[in-house]
């Protein structure tokens, strides 16, 4: 039987949030960091594809 929590978050996300909380980071700080990394990857991928 799954819970609402199980349906909303996978185990890797939960582990990340637990670890972030242990070092004093908020969910919002983690979200901003991950969004920034996503943007960096998109820019990097676009540069690589433009060379092909």
C-alpha positions in Angstrom: 0.0 0.0 0.0 1.5 3.3 -1.1 1.2 6.6 0.7 0.8 10.1 -0.6 4.5 10.6 0.3 5.5 7.6 -1.7 3.6 8.8 -4.7 5.0 12.4 -4.6 8.7 11.6 -3.9 11.0 8.9 -4.9 13.5 7.4 -2.4 16.5 9.3 -3.9 14.7 12.6 -3.5 13.9 11.8 0.1 17.5 10.8 0.9 18.7 14.0 -0.6 16.3 16.1 1.5 17.3 14.2 4.7 21.0 14.8 4.0 20.4 18.5 3.1 18.5 19.0 6.4 21.3 17.4 8.3 23.7 20.0 7.0 21.3 22.9 7.4 20.0 23.4 3.9 16.3 24.1 3.1 14.3 22.5 0.4 14.2 25.8 -1.4 18.0 26.0 -1.4 18.3 22.5 -2.8 15.7 23.3 -5.4 17.5 26.5 -6.5 20.8 24.6 -6.7 19.3 21.8 -8.8 17.6 24.3 -11.2 20.9 26.1 -11.6 22.7 22.9 -12.4 20.0 22.0 -14.9 20.4 25.3 -16.7 24.2 24.8 -16.8 23.8 21.4 -18.3 21.4 22.8 -21.0 23.9 25.5 -21.9 26.7 23.0 -22.0 24.7 20.6 -24.2 23.8 23.3 -26.6 27.4 24.3 -27.0 28.4 20.7 -27.7 25.6 20.3 -30.2 26.5 23.5 -32.0 30.0 22.1 -32.7 28.7 19.0 -34.4 
